[in-house]
Amino acid sequence: MPQNRVLSGIQPTGEPHLGNLLGAVRWWVADQREGDCFYCVVDLHGLTVAGDPDQRRAASMTMATLLLAAGLDPDSCTLFLQSHVPEHTQLAWLLECTASFGELRRMTQFKDKSAKEGEEAARVGLFTYPCLMAADILLYDADRVPVGDDQRQHLELTRNLAQRFNARYGSDVFVVPEAQIPPPGRGARIMNLQEPERKMSKSAGSPQGVIGLMEDPRDIERKVRRAVTDADDGPDAVRYDTAAKPGVSSLLELLATLEGTRPEEVAARYSRYGPLKADLAAAVVAAVEPIQARYRELDKDPGYVASVLASGAQRAGHVAAATLERAYDAVGLLRSGP
Ligand code: AQP
């Protein structure tokens, strides 16, 4: 059985933001020398919503380049595009035949995302994509899956599908993975700066509340300065109280996450919003500037990024093919050959 195998993915559905970095990508970077890590730009998931083909191509390259710029090292981890490894969609079908309609119906991301256009118009892929996500994970015998808190339900589904499949077909075809979610208040769920009750997202919520990783530092400062706090601006205005003061609490969480401390400790250092916001803006800029500089370098050499993705797909395909073969055999699909 593999040791300490890690799998995680990110959709190339827009500019990645601070939530993606703090909830997932920085853990990927920290982990890459600890485990046998597979990181994937999940471009097929991006088809669940509308998009232009040229923009899609560009977005996949941008995302791969950004992940390298954020610190992924192809000598220490396997970085690849999901669509380069056809076993993902092949295993997804087996898992669609393992999941029930009712359990997919309960996925909150489907409810949220389909609410935009209405269920009638929502793509079937939006409904079934948790099975594709489960395939992404199970193909690599992942023990751990570093994700933000918004993916908790999908991880639970993945575990259920793996256990059901193993029980149904009487063997240990799949490793049952564990979700690795940052502690609450320390990157698990970074909130939109304008709508502190909703998570920062590439595709939803006020764009003024989303900090993109490629954003100009002056825009970052402006967005942090304008972040929603609360009307009360008295001497104890800066308190960590997520129920009564969601705006300022999410700023405290953000600064604590960036500093590696706790929100309560950060709150103790401030009495006014202004200085807190100034320090937070400086900390965000300090976190993204090196990524932006490295991105500009890598962007000059798309051939290098393409070669990283090609060798990543080769390595990933090797592991994925072996797992798919086990799963096909377990369900009773006749294998070709002598
Ligand atoms: N706000 C967030 N706080 C912490 N973690 C987050 N993640 C996303 N938003 C936050 C984590 O980032 C990883 C990659 O996510 P994704 O891009 O594949 O999809 P998503 O979770 O649906 O994120 P978005 O930004 O809301 O994307 P769109 O708008 O395209 O659907 C995941 O580990 C996720 O948990």
Boltz pocket constraint, residues with backbone or C-beta under 6 A from the ligand:
constraints:
  - pocket:
      binder: B
      contacts: [[A, 9], [A, 10], [A, 11], [A, 13], [A, 14], [A, 19], [A, 20], [A, 21], [A, 22], [A, 23], [A, 24], [A, 25], [A, 146], [A, 147], [A, 148], [A, 149], [A, 150], [A, 151], [A, 187], [A, 188], [A, 189], [A, 190], [A, 191], [A, 199], [A, 200], [A, 201], [A, 202], [A, 203], [A, 204]]
      max_distance: 6.0
